[in-house]
Amino acid sequence: MGRIITDLKSSFSRGGILLQLIYINIGVFVVGAVTDVLLQLFRIDIAAPLQQYLSLPADISHLLYAPWTLFTYMFVHAGLLHILFNMLWLYWFGALFLYVFSTKHLRGLYILGGLCGGVFYILAYNLFPLFSAEVGGATLVGASASVLAIVVATAYREPDYPIRLFLLGSIRVKYLALIVIGLDVLSITSANAGGHIAHLGGALAGWWFAASLSKGTDLTAGINWVLDALASLFDSKTWKRQRRPKMKIHYGEGVSDREKDYDYNVHKKEQSDEIDRILDKLKRSGYNSLSAEEKKRLFDASKK
């Protein structure tokens, strides 16, 4: 069992953000399913407690007592088919997304799409009289809004990219995105109205992100900053740096080896950050957008 857990941790850390998002969704689903089985075995009458705790309520008064659900709902699924189709779409279009955007854009847009989908869902259920009788007990789960944000952003950047569909043949990604959005619009009065409304919010987030990025504004920058800050709290290296012992001063011996190592690591980190910035600019605006100095730095880095 220990070996399996070790392999999963290794696969998670090496898999990149796309596989990590899929792993998180699957992990939450498995934990919820196992919890439900255990409760039934002990005849404890609580239906899907994890889903209830993490799903997004439509009622604003309920949301005030569970604000975390605006974030957690996008990692929760109602059944096997629900998570299967969402993860397949995330895998297919996430891989295509990464051809034209960066990994941080994928992570940030997944969250941004989910947030916009959740806000659309809450607003619709509290504004439209059609949902007034349901708002008290309605909840939302699923990664669909996040996935549709990724689909629409990809369609905005590469509208004519051909997608091959089973039995339907090849279709350009822009038409596929329009078909999905059209079906959601026509389905906002169906039994799954909340899900379709959330999809539209996610689609708007994808368009908003891609259109803003083409003008030089990255809407996911703030989200990624927060996620990086939270991740650093659980990084042992962060605390080791904070607990770094005071360096001994040896008069007349020049700079200590510890100081040299520290300065070298700082300089190396700055170089790595600069290359990441240039690569993001390359993906966002193309090679011709780079300055002569940026091209030189990229070329020098490629030779190392």
Stockholm file with secondary structure:
# STOCKHOLM 1.0

chainA/1-304         MGRIITDLKSSFSRGGILLQLIYINIGVFVVGAVTDVLLQLFRIDIAAPLQQYLSLPADISHLLYAPWTLFTYMFVHAGLLHILFNMLWLYWFGALFLYVFSTKHLRGLYILGGLCGGVFYILAYNLFPLFSAEVGGATLVGASASVLAIVVATAYREPDYPIRLFLLGSIRVKYLALIVIGLDVLSITSANAGGHIAHLGGALAGWWFAASLSKGTDLTAGINWVLDALASLFDSKTWKRQRRPKMKIHYGEGVSDREKDYDYNVHKKEQSDEIDRILDKLKRSGYNSLSAEEKKRLFDASKK
#=GR chainA/1-304 SS CHHHHHHHHHHHHHSHHHHHHHHHHHHHHHHHHHHHHHHHHTTCCCSCHHHHHHSEESSHHHHTTCTTHHHHGGGCCSSHHHHHHHHHHHHHHHHHHHHHSCHHHHHHHHHHHHHHHHHHHHHHHHHCGGGTTTTTTCEECCSHHHHHHHHHHHHHHSTTCEEEETTTEEEEHHHHHHHHHHHHHHTTTSTTHHHHHHHHHHHHHHHHHHHHHHTTCCTTHHHHHHHHHHHHHTCHHHHHHHTCCCCCCCTTSCSCHHHHHHHHHHHHHHHHHHHHHHHHHHHHHCGGGSCHHHHHHHHHHHTC
#=GC SS_cons         CHHHHHHHHHHHHHSHHHHHHHHHHHHHHHHHHHHHHHHHHTTCCCSCHHHHHHSEESSHHHHTTCTTHHHHGGGCCSSHHHHHHHHHHHHHHHHHHHHHSCHHHHHHHHHHHHHHHHHHHHHHHHHCGGGTTTTTTCEECCSHHHHHHHHHHHHHHSTTCEEEETTTEEEEHHHHHHHHHHHHHHTTTSTTHHHHHHHHHHHHHHHHHHHHHHTTCCTTHHHHHHHHHHHHHTCHHHHHHHTCCCCCCCTTSCSCHHHHHHHHHHHHHHHHHHHHHHHHHHHHHCGGGSCHHHHHHHHHHHTC
//
